[in-house]
């Protein structure tokens, strides 16, 4: 039975995913923001820690890889200039978000 499912490794579990993934959800949401804000620039920042975040990170303007058990398996093109956290989990998320807010003047 071919259900077009694929098995993708996450931070703790494997995920059975269909034809849509996190990148598709991010594209949809970004499109809604662009509709709402019109000509104003919208910057997409994506945070992830494992291979199931790969495509979402590749599609973001600013990819952020959070240290985790499988974060070394996330390999982005060098042109993406991914930010990588020093700390794992929520502490790494906080570290990177605060750095980005500071960098962008918030």
Secondary structure in CASP SS format (residue, H / E / C, confidence):
PFRMAT SS
TARGET T0000
AUTHOR 0000-0000-0000
METHOD secondary structure of the structure
MODEL  1
X C 1.00
X C 1.00
X C 1.00
X C 1.00
X C 1.00
X E 1.00
X E 1.00
X E 1.00
X E 1.00
X C 1.00
X C 1.00
X C 1.00
X C 1.00
X E 1.00
X E 1.00
X E 1.00
X E 1.00
X C 1.00
X C 1.00
X C 1.00
X C 1.00
X H 1.00
X H 1.00
X H 1.00
X H 1.00
X H 1.00
X H 1.00
X H 1.00
X H 1.00
X H 1.00
X H 1.00
X H 1.00
X H 1.00
X H 1.00
X H 1.00
X H 1.00
X H 1.00
X C 1.00
X C 1.00
X C 1.00
X C 1.00
X C 1.00
X C 1.00
X C 1.00
X E 1.00
X E 1.00
X E 1.00
X E 1.00
X C 1.00
X C 1.00
X H 1.00
X H 1.00
X H 1.00
X H 1.00
X H 1.00
X H 1.00
X H 1.00
X H 1.00
X H 1.00
X C 1.00
X C 1.00
X E 1.00
X E 1.00
X E 1.00
X E 1.00
X E 1.00
X E 1.00
X C 1.00
X C 1.00
X C 1.00
X H 1.00
X H 1.00
X H 1.00
X C 1.00
X C 1.00
X C 1.00
X C 1.00
X H 1.00
X H 1.00
X H 1.00
X C 1.00
X C 1.00
X E 1.00
X E 1.00
X E 1.00
X E 1.00
X E 1.00
X E 1.00
X H 1.00
X H 1.00
X H 1.00
X H 1.00
X H 1.00
X H 1.00
X H 1.00
X H 1.00
X H 1.00
X H 1.00
X H 1.00
X H 1.00
X H 1.00
X H 1.00
X H 1.00
X C 1.00
X C 1.00
X C 1.00
END
